[in-house]
Amino acid sequence: MRLVRLAFLAALIAPALVFAEEPPSPTDEMRNLAQRAGVSGSIRGGYWSSSRNLDDREHFAGSALWLKAAPKLLPNASLLVDGWIRNQELFSEDETRAELREAYLDATLGPVDLRVGKQIIAWGRADRINPTDNLTPRDFTMLVPDDDDQRLGAPAVKATHHIGSIALTGIWLADFEPHVVPTRRPAPPFVIRKRVPEGPSGQWALRIEQTGKAIDWSLSYFDGFDLSPDLGIDRAGTSEV
């Protein structure tokens, strides 16, 4: 009889305990959703004494919101989206810009890693002068303390095949995206015209590298356009007044 009473009492208490739990708040739900989506970000600010546009403007106080999302779609596939909204001169609406730096799909197919979409591809390990960093552009006019924040993505397909410590990478760039470089407006009658390849560029690159051994090495080949512009005379003539 005692066992029956204890079981009956437990049956009465259990529903009460269930209903006593508080439902998750909207804040908790948003936090859980952000964790599942791999959302992260930062708010940045800074002061600069001059611009990087070869002009005479001075004293810039800027702010920026950087956001990244990296949800896991499948055990062997994930998505990454990275971008920013920034203003290099506070209280000036014309200085507000937004940029989607990367938006690509990552998939692992056995020994092959595949990446498709807008992506930043940085080859080489040198910090400043890096002759093999020639695939995706930078914005050299951005006021940022870290040079890597100047990087911009380009639409591409990248496949890497791993064989032990050796990795063979092939890249196809769907379009040409040049560096954004500072330029000074010339005095009349001179005019600067920018010319870039139009349509699909068909650029491609190959690299073989070894890492994790006594000596790390790589060998790469790139068939494409130079990201840095060349300055030349497009047209010259005389006019009579």
N, C-alpha and C positions, 0 to 999 in steps of 0.2 A: 504494500500500500504506500510505503514511503517512496519507492521508486516511481510510482505513478504520479504522486504529487510533485516530485522534483521535475519530472518530464513536463508536466502540465505548466509548472511555473516557468520553466525555460522557454516553452512555446509562447507564453505571454510576454516575456521580457524581450525575446529576439525581435519581434516586429517593432517594439518600442525603440530598440537600439537602432534599427534601420531608419526609422522615420526621424530619429534624433539627429542624423547626419545632415549637416548644412549643404545645400546645393552649391556647386562651384560658382564663384562670382564671375562676371564678365571679364574682369582683369585676369583671373586665373585661366579662363578659356583662351583669351588672346595670347597669354604667355605660353600655354601649351601648343597653340597653333603656330606661334613663331618658332618654338623649338623644333616642331616636326618639319617646318619648312626651312630650317637652318638659317633664319633671318638674323643678321647682325648689322651693326652700323655705328657711325660715330658723327659727332658734331664738332667741327673744327673752326678755329678762328685765328687770325694773325694780322700783323701790321707789317707793311712794306714801305720803304722809303721812296721807291721808284718802281715803275712798271718795267716789263720786259718787251715792250713794243717799239723800242727805239724812238720814243717820243719824250716830251718834256714834262709829262705829268708826274706828280709826286704825292707821297703820303696816302697810302691805301690801307684801309681797314676792311678785311674781307671775312666772309663766313661761308661754310659749306656743310652740306649734309651728304654723307656717303652711306650707301645702303648696299647690302649683298644678301642674296637668297641662294641657298644650295640644298634644295630638297632631294631626298633619296627616292627615286621613282621605282626602281626595282633593285634586287640584290646586286646586279651588275650594271646598273645604269643610274645616272644622276643628272641633275640640271643645275646650271649656275647662271645667275643674273647679277650683274654688278654695275652700278652707275652712281652718279652724283648730281646734285643741284647746288650751284654755287654762285656767289656774287663777290667779285673782286673789289668792288667799291660800294660799301654800304650806302643805303638810301638813294641809290641810283638804279632805277628800274631797267635801264638799258644794259646794265652790266650783268643781269641775271642770265645764267646759262644752265643747260642740262645736257648730260651726256650719258648714253648707254655704252659703257666701256666694253662689257662682255655679255654675251647671251648664247650659251652653247650647251650641247648635250654630250655627256661623257658616257661611254660604254666600254665594257671589257668583254672581249670575245676570245677566250682562251689566252694565248700568249700575245694577243694584239689589243692595244688600247686605241680606241677610236674617239675622236673629238670633232664635232660638226657644229658650225655656227660662228658667230662673231667672237674672236678670241685674241688675246695678247700672246704673242710668240716671241720669247726672249732667248736667243742663242748666245752662247759665250758666257764667261764668268768674270770678265773684267768690269771694273766699276765705272770708269769714265770713258776712255777710248776703247771701244769694242768693235773691231771690224766685222765680226760675224753677227752683230745685232742689226740685221738689215731687212727684216721681214715685216714688222708692223710698226706704225708710226708713233711719234711723240708730239705733244703740243708744248713747244718751247716757250710759249708766251704765258703759261700758267704760273701763277704765284703760289708755289708750294715748296715746303722745306725739303721734301723727299723727291729726288729725281724720278723714282719709279712711279710716282703719282702722275707724271706727265704722260705715261704710256696710254695708248689708245688701241682698241681692238680693230680687227679687220675680218671680213667674212672669209672663212677658210675651212678646209677639211684636212685633218692631221691624223695619221695612222702610225703607230709605233709598234714594231715587232721585237719582242724580247727573246734573246737566246743567251741564257746565263747572264754574264755581266755585260754582254754586248747588246746594244739597242740600235735598230735601224728605223729611222723616221723618214716618212715621206709627207710632203705638204703641197697642197694645191690652193692657191689664193684666187678667189673668185673675182676680185676687183682690186684696183690700185688705190691705196690710201696714202698720200704723201705726208711728210712731216709738216706741222704748222710752225712756221718760222717767223720771227719778227721782221718786219720790213718798214722802212721809212719812205713816206710819200715823196717822190722826187719833185724838184721845182719844174714848173712849166717851161718848155712844152713837152717834157719827158713824161711818159706814162708807163707804169708797170702792168703788164698783162700776164696772167697766170695760165699756163697751158698744161693740162694733164691728159693722159690717155683716156679715151672715152670707150665705154662698153666693157665687156669682159676682157680682162688682161691676160688670162692664161698663164700666170706666173706659177712656178713650182720650185721646190727645193728638196734636197736629200741630205741626210746626215747619218753617219755611223759613229758611235761613241762607246767608250768603255768607262765604267765607274765602279768604285768599290775595290779596286786593286791598288798595287803600290803606285802606279802611275795612271792618272785619269787623262784620257785624250779623246779628241773628236776630229772628224774630217767632214766638211760640209760643202755643198755645191748649190748655188742659187741662180736660177735663170729668170730674171725679172728686171724691174725698173729701180733706179736709185731713189731712195726716199728723200734725200736732200736735193733741193732745187739747184739748177744751174742758171747763172745770170748771163744773158747774152743780148746782142742787138737784134731785135726782130725786124725793124724796118727803119730806114732813114731816108730823108728827102729834104728838099728846100721849098719854100713858099715865097711868093711875091706879095708885098703889101700894096 
